[in-house]
Amino acid sequence: METIIPFSKTDYTLDGTHIHSGKFVMELQREWEEQFYNKFNPFLANALEGHPSAMQRLTVYMDAGDDSNYDFGMELIDGEIDIDTNLEIEKFSKVSTVYAIGSQFHDDEDNPLFLIKNDSLPEDILVLKYIKDDDDEDSNEAIPIDDKVNKLSF
């Protein structure tokens, strides 16, 4: 489950305002998440993936400038998310990695949107997606929580 989001550098001002809509990138994030939910209901997006250049622009837009002490997005290690390796890499970095941002959908910032860098993606898109948790049981792979509860209800 994923949604491709156009994210061209030429569509935004240096402060993260979308030129055509006049909306700040965080306002657009809310719209992106809502569109995802409407398409894949009841699933919520839990990851935002982009080329390292796109993630750098996101860092600049959300942290308001090029002199940021942050770097949005963890590196994929052999094509997989590996938090432990990313934490080791960060020890040698001059900036702090931002691994997730709060969801803007329903103002629910307690639900993280994990940030992932992917060299294989084009620089002018972001991919909003749902990534299944490794702790989920295989037999319940595609059953969202709401449906599990409804099946147990009498």
N, C-alpha and C positions, 0 to 999 in steps of 0.2 A: 504494500500500500504506500503509494508516494504521489506527490504532486510536484511538478516542475514549475518553478517560479522564475520569470525573467528578472535578471539582476545585472543589467548592463551599467557600466560605469557612467555612460553618457546620459542615463536616465535620472541621475541623482546629483544634487549639489554637494559641495564638500562637507556640509554639515549633516548630510543624510536625509535631506528633504527630496522627495520624489518630485521631479520637475512637472510632470503632467497633472498630478493630483494635488500637489501642494502638501501632501501628508508626510510626516516624519516616519522613518523606517520602522519604529516600534508600533506606530498606528497600523502600518501595513502588515506587520507581523500578526497582529490581531486578526486582520482580514484573511491572511493566508491560513491561519489556524482554523478559523471559522469555515472557510471553504473546504479545508481538509475534512473537518468533522462532518459537514453536510454531505460530503461525498462518501465517507467511510463510516458513518454513524453505526455503532456507538464508539468507535475507536477515536482516540485523540492522538495527534502527532506527538512524538516524543524525541524526534531528532531533526536537526537541520544540517544538511550536508552541502559542502561547497568546495570548489577549487581553492587552494591556498590564497590566491589573489582575491577571490570573492570574499573569503573569510577575513582577509586583511581589511578590505573595504568595510565590511560589517563592523570590525573592531573600531575603525576610524569613525564611522557614522555613530555608533552607539556610545563611544567613549569621548566623542567630541574633539577629535584632533589627531594629528600625526604623531604627537609626542606621548603616546599612550604607554603605560607600563603594563599593558595587557596584550594578550594574543588570543583571539577567539578561535577555538577549535582544537581538538586533539588530533594527533596524527593516526592514520590507520597503520597498523603494523601487520605486514603480510596480508593486507586486505581485510583485517579484522580490528575490532575495537579492543584495545589492550590498555586498560587504565594503569596497571602497574608499571608497564614500560613507559607510558607517557609521564608518570610521576617521576620516574628515574631520569628521563630526558629533561624534565623541567628543572631538576636540581642544577643543571649546567647552563640554564638559560638566564638572560638578563631581564626577562619579562615574566610575568605570571600568566600561566595559561588559564583561560576561562573555559571550563569543561561544559558548562550548561548555563542557560539563562532561563528565567522564569517564563512560564506560559503567559501570554497576554489574553488568551481566550477566557472569557468570564472573569477576568482579573485574578486568575488562579496562579499566582507566581510560585506557589509551593509545588506545582507540577513542573519538573524540569523539561527543557527542550535541549537535549544534548547536542553539542556543536562538534562537527566532524569535518576534518579536511580530507579531501579526496582528489589527488592529482589527476585522476582519469576523467573528471568532469570538466566541461567547458567553463571558461572564466566568467561567462555572462549569465549563469543560472545558479539558483539554489534549489536543493531538493528537500522538501518537507516530507517526512516519512514516519511510519510507525515501525519500530524495531521490536520484535518479540524478545521478551526478557528470557535469558538463559534458564532462569529458575522456574519458568512456566512448565507445566507438565505437558509432555508430548500428546497425550490423549485429549487434552483440552486446547490444543493449539489455536484453533480459530474461534473459540467460543468466548466472547467478551463476558466480563463479570456480570453485567446486567442480565444477560441471557441465562447464566448459571443460576442466579438468584430466582429468576422467573420460573425455571424448571423445578426448583425446590419448593416454590410457594404452592400452597393448597387453595 
